[in-house]
Amino acid sequence: MLEPSSQESRPLPNGIPAGSELLPVVFTEDRNKGHRLLHTLPKEFHTFAVVGHSGRSVEGDRSGNPTQQIEFLTVPSASYQASELQDIVGVWVDASTTSKTPRQMMTLQGAEIHWNETRFAILAPPERLEALRTALIETCWFDAELARLERELASAWPEMHQDMPLAFNFDEKSLPRRKELQRRFERVTSIRSRLLRMSPYVYCPHIYPPTLASQLAERYRERTRLLHRHEIIDSQLEVFERVYDNCGQRISDFVQSRTGHILEWIIIILLVLQMVIWGFEILTSLEPTTVAQ
């Protein structure tokens, strides 16, 4: 759960004009009324963008996944070309201590955006700032979510290579790994589910008539290669699904075969017992006749 903060906005960098706002934004599944709600993502994701606690850099959701805090600096500016203001926001973005990506910059219809992995600076006319921030909040969440899927798949490759032989042959020695394979299959299925839910928003058509916010979101998706990254993850998942589908089939075949063998041995044992009983009954029925003779 997020903790309420007594002060939403953070101190502005030196030289930023009045009317600017610096907000730490956190994505969370828990809607806490004590926080300022900035944006609600599509309902299938059950995620809210809220103003985070100024004393924390990382929050968590219900599943325990860490959510990185992203800072959004909105600067009202009619003359966005002013090099001094560009330098100030550029230095602020570059000063991020948690980002591992270099700063990027985009200009679009009187607006200018500087960003890296954890900081966004938006320079635009005052009446457009909120719409641009909302568009970037939603689109950068999809970017971060794809990055999370990429990391999960990257960490799963060594495990998948270890499991590949079991897709061809599964025996009694491999049976203790059944639960482990089931967990890995469920993880792959979960990644596939999350990827499919994102598809309509990654491949969404351009809005007509276009707005500055919609064009900014489209340009951001292009610059971060969301569509191509989505396709790459989809292709990689096909390999994982093929391996674990085959593993599941081999496990099913082995369990059914073993069950069949057990039933066969049970039948054989019962038949042997029945023959012994019959033999005993025959011998006991012949004994009086033999004694009489």
Backbone as CSV, one residue per row, in Angstrom:
resi,resn,N_x,N_y,N_z,CA_x,CA_y,CA_z,C_x,C_y,C_z
1,MET,0.836,-1.194,0.000,0.000,0.000,0.000,0.875,1.250,0.000
2,LEU,0.390,2.285,-0.674,1.093,3.545,-0.684,0.800,4.311,0.593
3,GLU,1.740,5.095,1.041,1.544,5.910,2.217,1.217,7.336,1.791
4,PRO,0.244,7.974,2.444,-0.082,9.332,2.074,1.054,10.275,2.374
5,SER,1.212,11.273,1.548,2.274,12.251,1.726,1.662,13.605,2.006
6,SER,2.274,14.362,2.844,1.764,15.671,3.199,2.031,16.675,2.100
7,GLN,2.971,16.404,1.232,3.306,17.328,0.159,3.437,16.540,-1.124
8,GLU,2.578,16.827,-2.103,2.589,16.064,-3.341,3.754,16.484,-4.227
9,SER,3.878,17.772,-4.479,4.888,18.259,-5.406,6.252,18.295,-4.738
10,ARG,7.281,18.074,-5.512,8.648,18.183,-5.026,9.204,19.556,-5.376
11,PRO,10.275,19.958,-4.697,10.877,21.252,-5.033,11.330,21.279,-6.485
12,LEU,11.096,22.424,-7.131,11.443,22.559,-8.543,12.937,22.805,-8.712
13,PRO,13.511,22.373,-9.834,14.911,22.714,-10.115,15.080,24.231,-10.236
14,ASN,16.255,24.697,-9.938,16.535,26.123,-10.028,16.377,26.605,-11.466
15,GLY,15.736,27.774,-11.605,15.587,28.367,-12.917,14.309,28.007,-13.638
16,ILE,13.486,27.113,-13.043,12.220,26.718,-13.666,11.178,27.807,-13.387
17,PRO,10.415,28.245,-14.385,9.460,29.339,-14.188,8.303,28.953,-13.273
18,ALA,7.628,29.983,-12.757,6.468,29.759,-11.894,5.358,29.059,-12.670
19,GLY,4.549,28.285,-11.952,3.486,27.524,-12.592,3.895,26.122,-12.987
20,SER,5.172,25.799,-12.831,5.650,24.459,-13.130,5.298,23.521,-11.973
21,GLU,5.321,22.242,-12.245,4.970,21.248,-11.231,5.825,20.006,-11.412
22,LEU,6.342,19.501,-10.304,7.162,18.285,-10.305,6.483,17.257,-9.419
23,LEU,6.028,16.155,-10.028,5.283,15.142,-9.301,5.954,13.779,-9.420
24,PRO,6.116,13.064,-8.299,6.552,11.665,-8.359,5.335,10.766,-8.613
25,VAL,5.340,10.026,-9.685,4.194,9.209,-10.090,4.513,7.741,-9.855
26,VAL,3.557,7.043,-9.250,3.697,5.620,-8.963,2.487,4.894,-9.537
27,PHE,2.714,3.739,-10.142,1.624,2.895,-10.639,1.319,1.835,-9.584
28,THR,0.064,1.720,-9.217,-0.308,0.801,-8.155,-1.651,0.154,-8.473
29,GLU,-1.864,-1.040,-7.939,-3.145,-1.724,-8.077,-4.097,-1.363,-6.951
30,ASP,-3.588,-0.735,-5.903,-4.396,-0.366,-4.743,-4.765,1.107,-4.834
31,ARG,-6.036,1.374,-5.008,-6.520,2.752,-5.109,-6.681,3.332,-3.717
32,ASN,-5.714,4.124,-3.288,-5.740,4.740,-1.967,-6.294,6.156,-2.089
33,LYS,-7.403,6.415,-1.403,-8.043,7.729,-1.509,-7.190,8.842,-0.924
34,GLY,-6.158,8.496,-0.178,-5.295,9.512,0.387,-4.295,10.068,-0.599
35,HIS,-4.327,9.585,-1.843,-3.381,10.039,-2.847,-4.108,10.686,-4.014
36,ARG,-3.454,11.607,-4.600,-4.000,12.300,-5.772,-3.943,11.364,-6.980
37,LEU,-5.093,11.109,-7.566,-5.174,10.243,-8.734,-4.898,11.064,-9.986
38,LEU,-3.918,10.616,-10.773,-3.575,11.301,-12.008,-4.205,10.652,-13.227
39,HIS,-4.266,9.314,-13.224,-4.800,8.631,-14.396,-5.159,7.196,-14.020
40,THR,-6.270,6.720,-14.589,-6.677,5.324,-14.439,-6.418,4.602,-15.747
41,LEU,-5.600,3.572,-15.714,-5.318,2.813,-16.916,-6.535,1.990,-17.313
42,PRO,-6.581,1.463,-18.549,-7.727,0.644,-18.967,-8.065,-0.406,-17.914
43,LYS,-9.375,-0.665,-17.754,-9.868,-1.429,-16.612,-9.297,-2.838,-16.518
44,GLU,-8.889,-3.445,-17.661,-8.378,-4.811,-17.595,-7.032,-4.915,-16.880
45,PHE,-6.371,-3.756,-16.653,-5.065,-3.792,-15.989,-5.176,-3.507,-14.494
46,HIS,-6.304,-2.978,-14.030,-6.523,-2.718,-12.605,-5.356,-1.919,-12.014
47,THR,-4.953,-0.859,-12.705,-3.786,-0.088,-12.295,-4.127,1.400,-12.300
48,PHE,-3.582,2.106,-11.300,-3.811,3.539,-11.170,-2.472,4.258,-11.109
49,ALA,-2.427,5.426,-11.725,-1.257,6.299,-11.615,-1.582,7.364,-10.577
50,VAL,-0.850,7.353,-9.476,-1.106,8.286,-8.386,0.185,9.015,-8.048
51,VAL,0.033,10.112,-7.327,1.196,10.845,-6.845,1.788,10.077,-5.678
52,GLY,3.033,9.692,-5.808,3.667,8.844,-4.818,4.179,9.604,-3.621
53,HIS,4.710,8.855,-2.685,5.288,9.408,-1.464,6.661,9.976,-1.789
54,SER,6.906,11.175,-1.359,8.171,11.844,-1.702,9.379,11.196,-1.054
55,GLY,9.154,10.371,-0.040,10.285,9.738,0.628,10.600,8.360,0.126
56,ARG,9.864,7.891,-0.899,10.094,6.534,-1.414,10.367,6.587,-2.899
57,SER,11.173,5.674,-3.358,11.453,5.585,-4.791,10.846,4.350,-5.418
58,VAL,10.491,3.376,-4.601,9.934,2.137,-5.143,8.741,1.723,-4.303
59,GLU,7.662,1.329,-4.966,6.481,0.809,-4.296,6.238,-0.600,-4.804
60,GLY,5.236,-1.266,-4.259,4.911,-2.613,-4.700,3.435,-2.758,-4.951
61,ASP,3.071,-3.700,-5.808,1.676,-3.975,-6.051,1.275,-5.240,-5.303
62,ARG,0.053,-5.708,-5.518,-0.453,-6.859,-4.772,0.346,-8.118,-5.051
63,SER,0.879,-8.234,-6.254,1.643,-9.430,-6.613,3.082,-9.368,-6.132
64,GLY,3.458,-8.267,-5.488,4.807,-8.156,-4.985,5.809,-7.631,-5.993
65,ASN,5.360,-7.252,-7.187,6.278,-6.730,-8.188,6.652,-5.296,-7.851
66,PRO,7.942,-4.964,-7.839,8.333,-3.594,-7.554,7.925,-2.663,-8.687
67,THR,7.457,-1.469,-8.317,7.058,-0.477,-9.296,7.926,0.752,-9.119
68,GLN,8.655,1.107,-10.139,9.575,2.220,-10.039,8.819,3.540,-10.091
69,GLN,9.250,4.461,-9.279,8.645,5.781,-9.266,9.215,6.617,-10.407
70,ILE,8.336,7.307,-11.122,8.728,8.132,-12.256,8.369,9.567,-11.941
71,GLU,9.271,10.485,-12.213,9.048,11.896,-11.941,8.642,12.620,-13.224
72,PHE,7.585,13.435,-13.102,7.089,14.219,-14.227,7.203,15.703,-13.884
73,LEU,7.975,16.412,-14.688,8.146,17.855,-14.544,7.406,18.539,-15.687
74,THR,6.368,19.308,-15.365,5.607,20.036,-16.380,5.954,21.517,-16.273
75,VAL,6.348,22.108,-17.404,6.804,23.493,-17.436,5.972,24.268,-18.451
76,PRO,5.158,25.228,-18.020,4.418,26.046,-18.985,5.362,26.971,-19.721
77,SER,5.344,26.887,-21.025,6.291,27.675,-21.816,5.729,27.882,-23.204
78,ALA,5.597,29.142,-23.592,5.174,29.468,-24.956,6.375,29.495,-25.884
79,SER,7.523,29.851,-25.351,8.753,29.905,-26.154,9.639,28.740,-25.762
80,TYR,9.204,27.535,-26.144,9.913,26.336,-25.708,11.292,26.223,-26.326
81,GLN,11.557,27.054,-27.364,12.862,26.960,-28.002,13.964,27.609,-27.169
82,ALA,13.614,28.289,-26.067,14.619,28.971,-25.258,15.690,27.983,-24.809
83,SER,16.891,28.211,-25.257,17.968,27.257,-24.994,18.280,27.150,-23.515
84,GLU,18.116,28.237,-22.758,18.420,28.206,-21.324,17.484,27.248,-20.600
85,LEU,16.186,27.299,-20.930,15.223,26.411,-20.303,15.453,24.964,-20.723
86,GLN,15.813,24.778,-21.984,16.140,23.428,-22.441,17.311,22.844,-21.664
87,ASP,18.315,23.678,-21.436,19.488,23.207,-20.698,19.123,22.826,-19.262
88,ILE,18.239,23.612,-18.641,17.863,23.346,-17.249,17.151,22.001,-17.130
89,VAL,16.138,21.788,-17.977,15.404,20.524,-17.883,16.277,19.356,-18.336
90,GLY,17.172,19.611,-19.295,18.081,18.550,-19.729,19.006,18.115,-18.612
91,VAL,19.540,19.070,-17.863,20.407,18.746,-16.730,19.619,18.000,-15.655
92,TRP,18.360,18.420,-15.440,17.530,17.748,-14.430,17.268,16.296,-14.816
93,VAL,16.945,16.034,-16.078,16.705,14.660,-16.526,17.985,13.838,-16.409
94,ASP,19.113,14.413,-16.822,20.382,13.683,-16.781,20.839,13.398,-15.355
95,ALA,20.325,14.174,-14.392,20.772,14.014,-13.005,20.127,12.821,-12.316
96,SER,19.253,12.106,-13.000,18.619,10.939,-12.398,19.671,9.905,-12.027
97,THR,19.594,9.422,-10.799,20.586,8.456,-10.316,20.146,7.010,-10.516
98,THR,18.878,6.805,-10.887,18.367,5.445,-11.026,18.180,5.025,-12.477
99,SER,18.212,5.961,-13.398,17.995,5.611,-14.800,19.254,5.006,-15.409
100,LYS,19.048,4.000,-16.253,20.161,3.355,-16.950,20.156,3.690,-18.439
101,THR,19.256,4.569,-18.858,19.147,4.920,-20.272,19.496,6.384,-20.481
102,PRO,20.083,6.746,-21.613,20.416,8.144,-21.880,19.167,8.975,-22.143
103,ARG,19.320,10.270,-22.000,18.197,11.170,-22.225,17.825,11.238,-23.702
104,GLN,16.523,11.297,-23.963,16.013,11.486,-25.311,15.181,12.757,-25.356
105,MET,14.981,13.290,-26.557,14.262,14.544,-26.691,13.352,14.481,-27.906
106,MET,12.168,15.105,-27.782,11.192,15.098,-28.861,10.503,16.465,-28.895
107,THR,10.327,17.014,-30.086,9.563,18.249,-30.256,8.367,17.970,-31.142
108,LEU,7.228,18.578,-30.772,6.001,18.297,-31.507,5.006,19.431,-31.294
109,GLN,4.752,20.204,-32.342,3.715,21.241,-32.346,3.770,22.152,-31.128
110,GLY,4.886,22.771,-30.918,5.006,23.721,-29.811,5.284,23.105,-28.465
111,ALA,5.472,21.792,-28.423,5.792,21.111,-27.163,7.144,20.421,-27.298
112,GLU,7.827,20.313,-26.177,9.130,19.644,-26.159,9.188,18.732,-24.951
113,ILE,9.651,17.519,-25.174,9.706,16.521,-24.104,11.117,15.980,-24.005
114,HIS,11.667,15.987,-22.808,12.953,15.360,-22.501,12.663,14.210,-21.529
115,TRP,13.268,13.059,-21.760,12.974,11.945,-20.857,14.076,10.911,-20.873
116,ASN,14.093,10.139,-19.809,14.848,8.893,-19.746,13.976,7.879,-19.022
117,GLU,14.573,6.876,-18.446,13.802,5.779,-17.860,12.947,6.211,-16.674
118,THR,13.391,7.211,-15.921,12.706,7.559,-14.673,12.278,9.014,-14.588
119,ARG,12.607,9.834,-15.564,12.245,11.250,-15.494,11.712,11.750,-16.833
120,PHE,10.639,12.547,-16.751,10.040,13.174,-17.922,9.905,14.667,-17.651
121,ALA,10.338,15.477,-18.597,10.164,16.928,-18.522,9.361,17.360,-19.744
122,ILE,8.242,18.052,-19.508,7.341,18.466,-20.581,7.298,19.986,-20.618
123,LEU,7.689,20.566,-21.735,7.608,22.001,-21.955,6.536,22.248,-23.017
124,ALA,5.472,22.961,-22.637,4.369,23.174,-23.565,3.504,24.317,-23.045
125,PRO,2.603,24.834,-23.879,1.645,25.837,-23.402,0.863,25.301,-22.212
126,PRO,0.496,26.162,-21.257,-0.138,25.699,-20.009,-1.381,24.848,-20.229
127,GLU,-2.217,25.205,-21.224,-3.471,24.491,-21.411,-3.274,23.077,-21.954
128,ARG,-2.074,22.737,-22.397,-1.816,21.414,-22.974,-1.031,20.495,-22.046
129,LEU,-0.540,21.025,-20.961,0.366,20.258,-20.112,-0.288,19.009,-19.520
130,GLU,-1.489,19.149,-18.974,-2.131,18.010,-18.308,-2.436,16.884,-19.292
131,ALA,-2.939,17.220,-20.491,-3.242,16.187,-21.483,-1.968,15.472,-21.931
132,LEU,-0.894,16.227,-22.102,0.372,15.609,-22.522,0.916,14.701,-21.423
133,ARG,0.817,15.150,-20.182,1.307,14.315,-19.080,0.504,13.030,-18.979
134,THR,-0.817,13.119,-19.116,-1.665,11.923,-19.047,-1.314,10.935,-20.156
135,ALA,-1.120,11.461,-21.382,-0.757,10.582,-22.502,0.576,9.889,-22.243
136,LEU,1.539,10.621,-21.708,2.848,10.033,-21.431,2.779,9.039,-20.275
137,ILE,1.969,9.324,-19.264,1.838,8.405,-18.128,1.361,7.044,-18.603
138,GLU,0.313,7.040,-19.442,-0.226,5.761,-19.905,0.761,5.044,-20.815
139,THR,1.356,5.767,-21.750,2.235,5.121,-22.721,3.519,4.624,-22.070
140,CYS,4.057,5.388,-21.125,5.290,4.935,-20.473,5.019,3.746,-19.569
141,TRP,3.748,3.589,-19.080,3.426,2.378,-18.316,3.515,1.153,-19.217
142,PHE,2.982,1.242,-20.439,3.091,0.124,-21.371,4.557,-0.167,-21.692
143,ASP,5.352,0.883,-21.828,6.786,0.713,-22.074,7.433,-0.033,-20.905
144,ALA,7.120,0.401,-19.672,7.694,-0.255,-18.490,7.206,-1.691,-18.354
145,GLU,5.948,-1.932,-18.720,5.399,-3.287,-18.613,6.067,-4.221,-19.624
146,LEU,6.296,-3.734,-20.836,7.027,-4.544,-21.815,8.449,-4.819,-21.337
147,ALA,9.082,-3.820,-20.741,10.436,-4.014,-20.216,10.442,-5.079,-19.126
148,ARG,9.388,-5.106,-18.314,9.296,-6.128,-17.265,9.162,-7.525,-17.877
149,LEU,8.344,-7.648,-18.930,8.197,-8.945,-19.597,9.519,-9.372,-20.235
150,GLU,10.230,-8.407,-20.810,11.531,-8.721,-21.413,12.502,-9.253,-20.367
151,ARG,12.506,-8.660,-19.197,13.402,-9.125,-18.130,13.001,-10.518,-17.648
152,GLU,11.699,-10.751,-17.522,11.242,-12.078,-17.079,11.642,-13.158,-18.066
153,LEU,11.472,-12.869,-19.355,11.845,-13.864,-20.364,13.355,-14.067,-20.396
154,ALA,14.103,-12.976,-20.272,15.564,-13.091,-20.296,16.067,-13.985,-19.164
155,SER,15.441,-13.884,-17.990,15.868,-14.712,-16.859,15.382,-16.154,-16.986
156,ALA,14.379,-16.393,-17.858,13.809,-17.734,-17.991,14.518,-18.590,-19.041
157,TRP,15.346,-17.988,-19.900,15.997,-18.775,-20.946,16.872,-19.907,-20.393
158,PRO,17.744,-19.666,-19.404,18.573,-20.777,-18.899,17.723,-21.934,-18.360
159,GLU,16.619,-21.623,-17.673,15.749,-22.682,-17.151,15.116,-23.468,-18.291
160,MET,14.699,-22.752,-19.328,14.072,-23.435,-20.457,15.046,-24.395,-21.143
161,HIS,16.304,-23.979,-21.262,17.304,-24.856,-21.875,17.524,-26.117,-21.026
162,GLN,17.436,-25.983,-19.710,17.554,-27.157,-18.846,16.361,-28.095,-19.009
163,ASP,15.202,-27.515,-19.309,13.980,-28.313,-19.414,13.781,-28.921,-20.798
164,MET,14.536,-28.493,-21.781,14.336,-28.971,-23.154,14.421,-30.490,-23.287
165,PRO,15.397,-31.181,-22.649,15.437,-32.651,-22.792,14.159,-33.339,-22.313
166,LEU,13.474,-32.735,-21.339,12.252,-33.342,-20.822,11.095,-33.230,-21.805
167,ALA,11.235,-32.345,-22.798,10.206,-32.250,-23.828,10.260,-33.442,-24.782
168,PHE,11.376,-34.194,-24.727,11.535,-35.369,-25.586,11.356,-36.664,-24.815
169,ASN,11.861,-36.672,-23.588,11.806,-37.918,-22.814,11.574,-37.585,-21.341
170,PHE,10.612,-38.255,-20.743,10.300,-38.054,-19.325,10.199,-39.423,-18.675
171,ASP,10.957,-39.603,-17.585,10.981,-40.919,-16.938,10.783,-40.766,-15.432
172,GLU,10.972,-41.875,-14.724,10.731,-41.889,-13.286,11.651,-40.927,-12.544
173,LYS,12.890,-40.781,-13.008,13.829,-39.887,-12.348,13.415,-38.419,-12.483
174,SER,12.661,-38.100,-13.531,12.242,-36.714,-13.780,10.968,-36.347,-13.044
175,LEU,10.306,-37.320,-12.439,9.010,-37.069,-11.823,9.055,-36.010,-10.722
176,PRO,10.111,-35.917,-9.900,10.146,-34.862,-8.875,10.125,-33.442,-9.451
177,ARG,10.436,-33.288,-10.729,10.458,-31.957,-11.337,9.101,-31.553,-11.909
178,ARG,8.111,-32.379,-11.689,6.794,-32.112,-12.279,6.217,-30.780,-11.796
179,LYS,6.265,-30.518,-10.489,5.742,-29.271,-9.954,6.524,-28.061,-10.458
180,GLU,7.826,-28.244,-10.563,8.670,-27.155,-11.066,8.310,-26.801,-12.506
181,LEU,8.118,-27.815,-13.335,7.718,-27.568,-14.724,6.339,-26.925,-14.792
182,GLN,5.463,-27.320,-13.894,4.134,-26.720,-13.871,4.215,-25.230,-13.549
183,ARG,5.063,-24.850,-12.583,5.218,-23.436,-12.233,5.778,-22.633,-13.407
184,ARG,6.730,-23.218,-14.109,7.317,-22.501,-15.245,6.314,-22.361,-16.388
185,PHE,5.504,-23.392,-16.588,4.458,-23.296,-17.603,3.450,-22.208,-17.230
186,GLU,3.082,-22.139,-15.959,2.140,-21.114,-15.508,2.738,-19.721,-15.673
187,ARG,4.055,-19.579,-15.443,4.687,-18.273,-15.627,4.650,-17.857,-17.086
188,VAL,4.945,-18.787,-17.989,4.896,-18.472,-19.414,3.470,-18.095,-19.832
189,THR,2.491,-18.817,-19.322,1.094,-18.512,-19.634,0.705,-17.139,-19.104
190,SER,1.204,-16.788,-17.924,0.915,-15.473,-17.354,1.511,-14.368,-18.213
191,ILE,2.742,-14.568,-18.690,3.368,-13.569,-19.565,2.577,-13.432,-20.857
192,ARG,2.146,-14.545,-21.411,1.344,-14.507,-22.637,0.041,-13.740,-22.406
193,SER,-0.599,-13.983,-21.265,-1.848,-13.294,-20.952,-1.635,-11.792,-20.847
194,ARG,-0.592,-11.376,-20.139,-0.317,-9.947,-19.991,0.028,-9.311,-21.327
195,LEU,0.758,-10.047,-22.165,1.128,-9.512,-23.475,-0.104,-9.325,-24.353
196,LEU,-1.019,-10.296,-24.333,-2.222,-10.201,-25.161,-3.117,-9.051,-24.712
197,ARG,-3.183,-8.803,-23.418,-4.001,-7.696,-22.932,-3.443,-6.347,-23.376
198,MET,-2.137,-6.288,-23.598,-1.518,-5.045,-24.037,-1.637,-4.817,-25.544
199,SER,-1.915,-5.871,-26.289,-1.893,-5.794,-27.747,-2.764,-4.682,-28.325
200,PRO,-4.030,-4.519,-27.887,-4.857,-3.473,-28.495,-4.293,-2.070,-28.315
201,TYR,-3.484,-1.864,-27.273,-2.958,-0.529,-26.989,-1.595,-0.310,-27.636
202,VAL,-0.865,-1.392,-27.853,0.420,-1.273,-28.556,0.184,-1.118,-30.058
203,TYR,-0.799,-1.852,-30.577,-1.108,-1.816,-32.015,-2.290,-0.890,-32.329
204,CYS,-2.653,-0.015,-31.420,-3.835,0.814,-31.624,-3.658,1.722,-32.839
205,PRO,-4.695,1.890,-33.655,-4.606,2.761,-34.828,-4.503,4.221,-34.420
206,HIS,-4.020,5.046,-35.332,-3.906,6.478,-35.064,-5.290,7.095,-34.922
207,ILE,-5.428,7.994,-33.969,-6.704,8.649,-33.714,-6.959,9.732,-34.760
208,TYR,-8.193,9.773,-35.245,-8.562,10.829,-36.195,-9.852,11.483,-35.731
209,PRO,-9.899,12.807,-35.691,-8.814,13.741,-35.974,-7.752,13.687,-34.880
210,PRO,-6.510,13.844,-35.230,-5.431,13.719,-34.237,-5.418,14.896,-33.280
211,THR,-4.951,14.611,-32.086,-4.710,15.657,-31.089,-3.219,15.659,-30.762
212,LEU,-2.785,16.708,-30.088,-1.371,16.757,-29.716,-1.015,15.609,-28.785
213,ALA,-1.918,15.291,-27.835,-1.656,14.201,-26.893,-1.586,12.856,-27.615
214,SER,-2.517,12.612,-28.552,-2.511,11.333,-29.270,-1.268,11.210,-30.148
215,GLN,-0.859,12.308,-30.780,0.353,12.265,-31.605,1.593,12.051,-30.754
216,LEU,1.608,12.647,-29.561,2.738,12.431,-28.661,2.827,10.961,-28.253
217,ALA,1.677,10.336,-27.927,1.681,8.921,-27.562,2.147,8.054,-28.727
218,GLU,1.697,8.377,-29.941,2.123,7.621,-31.124,3.622,7.761,-31.353
219,ARG,4.115,8.985,-31.226,5.552,9.207,-31.426,6.371,8.498,-30.353
220,TYR,5.874,8.506,-29.120,6.595,7.827,-28.037,6.642,6.324,-28.290
221,ARG,5.530,5.747,-28.757,5.527,4.309,-29.065,6.542,3.992,-30.159
222,GLU,6.660,4.896,-31.142,7.632,4.680,-32.210,9.058,4.790,-31.694
223,ARG,9.301,5.797,-30.859,10.675,6.020,-30.379,11.135,4.898,-29.456
224,THR,10.212,4.331,-28.706,10.577,3.239,-27.793,10.381,1.864,-28.426
225,ARG,9.989,1.810,-29.697,9.850,0.570,-30.471,8.902,-0.418,-29.786
226,LEU,7.801,0.084,-29.253,6.876,-0.791,-28.543,6.346,-1.906,-29.441
227,LEU,5.975,-1.561,-30.656,5.395,-2.556,-31.554,6.389,-3.673,-31.860
228,HIS,7.626,-3.309,-32.192,8.636,-4.318,-32.529,9.005,-5.157,-31.308
229,ARG,9.100,-4.531,-30.156,9.419,-5.281,-28.939,8.299,-6.244,-28.591
230,HIS,7.053,-5.817,-28.814,5.908,-6.694,-28.579,5.991,-7.919,-29.486
231,GLU,6.337,-7.712,-30.749,6.457,-8.825,-31.689,7.589,-9.773,-31.297
232,ILE,8.689,-9.225,-30.820,9.822,-10.064,-30.414,9.441,-10.938,-29.220
233,ILE,8.773,-10.335,-28.230,8.334,-11.110,-27.070,7.364,-12.200,-27.495
234,ASP,6.462,-11.861,-28.415,5.500,-12.846,-28.906,6.219,-14.024,-29.568
235,SER,7.245,-13.739,-30.379,8.007,-14.806,-31.043,8.763,-15.660,-30.033
236,GLN,9.345,-15.026,-29.027,10.074,-15.783,-28.015,9.142,-16.674,-27.199
237,LEU,7.956,-16.158,-26.915,7.001,-16.952,-26.140,6.599,-18.220,-26.878
238,GLU,6.576,-18.178,-28.207,6.225,-19.369,-28.970,7.211,-20.500,-28.704
239,VAL,8.488,-20.164,-28.554,9.498,-21.188,-28.248,9.236,-21.777,-26.863
240,PHE,9.004,-20.917,-25.884,8.735,-21.395,-24.524,7.489,-22.263,-24.498
241,GLU,6.438,-21.805,-25.169,5.185,-22.560,-25.153,5.349,-23.927,-25.820
242,ARG,6.122,-23.990,-26.889,6.333,-25.281,-27.556,7.066,-26.256,-26.643
243,VAL,8.110,-25.750,-25.959,8.885,-26.616,-25.064,8.010,-27.126,-23.920
244,TYR,7.277,-26.215,-23.263,6.520,-26.622,-22.086,5.238,-27.370,-22.450
245,ASP,4.698,-27.115,-23.648,3.587,-27.950,-24.118,4.057,-29.390,-24.314
246,ASN,5.238,-29.546,-24.912,5.788,-30.896,-25.108,6.129,-31.551,-23.776
247,CYS,6.656,-30.747,-22.839,6.936,-31.302,-21.509,5.652,-31.803,-20.860
248,GLY,4.591,-30.997,-20.969,3.314,-31.413,-20.405,2.785,-32.676,-21.052
249,GLN,2.976,-32.797,-22.373,2.522,-34.002,-23.075,3.314,-35.224,-22.645
250,ARG,4.658,-35.049,-22.500,5.489,-36.170,-22.063,5.117,-36.605,-20.647
251,ILE,4.849,-35.639,-19.771,4.451,-35.979,-18.402,3.134,-36.738,-18.410
252,SER,2.173,-36.251,-19.205,0.879,-36.926,-19.283,1.026,-38.340,-19.814
253,ASP,1.837,-38.494,-20.872,2.046,-39.841,-21.437,2.693,-40.768,-20.416
254,PHE,3.690,-40.225,-19.684,4.387,-41.060,-18.703,3.453,-41.468,-17.567
255,VAL,2.667,-40.522,-17.047,1.762,-40.828,-15.940,0.709,-41.836,-16.381
256,GLN,0.159,-41.654,-17.575,-0.835,-42.601,-18.071,-0.226,-43.980,-18.291
257,SER,0.987,-43.992,-18.847,1.661,-45.269,-19.079,1.958,-45.976,-17.764
258,ARG,2.435,-45.199,-16.784,2.746,-45.810,-15.488,1.483,-46.321,-14.809
259,THR,0.401,-45.549,-14.910,-0.869,-45.989,-14.333,-1.349,-47.267,-15.014
260,GLY,-1.191,-47.308,-16.353,-1.577,-48.507,-17.090,-0.762,-49.710,-16.672
261,HIS,0.540,-49.527,-16.471,1.390,-50.636,-16.039,0.991,-51.125,-14.646
262,ILE,0.684,-50.183,-13.770,0.271,-50.572,-12.414,-1.013,-51.397,-12.462
263,LEU,-1.972,-50.931,-13.285,-3.221,-51.683,-13.415,-2.970,-53.069,-13.991
264,GLU,-2.059,-53.138,-14.971,-1.736,-54.437,-15.542,-1.153,-55.378,-14.501
265,TRP,-0.231,-54.881,-13.663,0.348,-55.717,-12.615,-0.699,-56.117,-11.583
266,ILE,-1.611,-55.213,-11.288,-2.678,-55.553,-10.349,-3.540,-56.677,-10.909
267,ILE,-3.860,-56.583,-12.190,-4.661,-57.627,-12.841,-3.917,-58.956,-12.841
268,ILE,-2.619,-58.915,-13.160,-1.811,-60.139,-13.174,-1.775,-60.774,-11.788
269,ILE,-1.566,-59.939,-10.759,-1.505,-60.458,-9.395,-2.846,-61.076,-8.995
270,LEU,-3.925,-60.395,-9.365,-5.248,-60.942,-9.043,-5.496,-62.268,-9.754
271,LEU,-5.069,-62.347,-11.023,-5.232,-63.601,-11.757,-4.421,-64.720,-11.126
272,VAL,-3.192,-64.405,-10.703,-2.357,-65.411,-10.049,-3.005,-65.881,-8.747
273,LEU,-3.506,-64.900,-7.970,-4.174,-65.272,-6.726,-5.401,-66.138,-6.983
274,GLN,-6.147,-65.756,-8.039,-7.329,-66.544,-8.374,-6.948,-67.960,-8.767
275,MET,-5.857,-68.104,-9.544,-5.395,-69.442,-9.941,-4.934,-70.232,-8.722
276,VAL,-4.280,-69.586,-7.783,-3.841,-70.280,-6.564,-5.057,-70.767,-5.778
277,ILE,-6.052,-69.887,-5.680,-7.261,-70.278,-4.946,-7.948,-71.451,-5.629
278,TRP,-8.055,-71.354,-6.988,-8.654,-72.466,-7.710,-7.880,-73.767,-7.488
279,GLY,-6.558,-73.661,-7.572,-5.737,-74.852,-7.359,-5.930,-75.435,-5.976
280,PHE,-6.019,-74.543,-4.985,-6.240,-75.007,-3.614,-7.593,-75.688,-3.474
281,GLU,-8.628,-75.067,-4.131,-9.961,-75.663,-4.061,-9.996,-77.034,-4.740
282,ILE,-9.292,-77.170,-5.853,-9.247,-78.463,-6.555,-8.567,-79.514,-5.691
283,LEU,-7.452,-79.133,-5.062,-6.735,-80.084,-4.218,-7.561,-80.503,-3.020
284,THR,-8.243,-79.545,-2.418,-9.068,-79.894,-1.246,-10.288,-80.744,-1.626
285,SER,-10.783,-80.541,-2.847,-11.930,-81.356,-3.284,-11.512,-82.775,-3.621
286,LEU,-10.287,-82.976,-4.021,-9.806,-84.318,-4.370,-9.334,-85.098,-3.134
287,GLU,-9.051,-84.456,-2.035,-8.460,-85.135,-0.876,-9.382,-86.200,-0.271
288,PRO,-10.669,-85.978,-0.042,-11.535,-87.032,0.528,-11.604,-88.283,-0.346
289,THR,-11.672,-88.075,-1.666,-11.730,-89.225,-2.589,-10.482,-90.088,-2.470
290,THR,-9.356,-89.430,-2.392,-8.091,-90.141,-2.276,-8.024,-90.934,-0.976
291,VAL,-8.492,-90.328,0.129,-8.471,-91.029,1.405,-9.387,-92.253,1.394
292,ALA,-10.562,-92.075,0.767,-11.523,-93.187,0.683,-10.964,-94.362,-0.085
293,GLN,-10.253,-94.138,-1.128,-9.665,-95.216,-1.909,-8.567,-95.927,-1.098
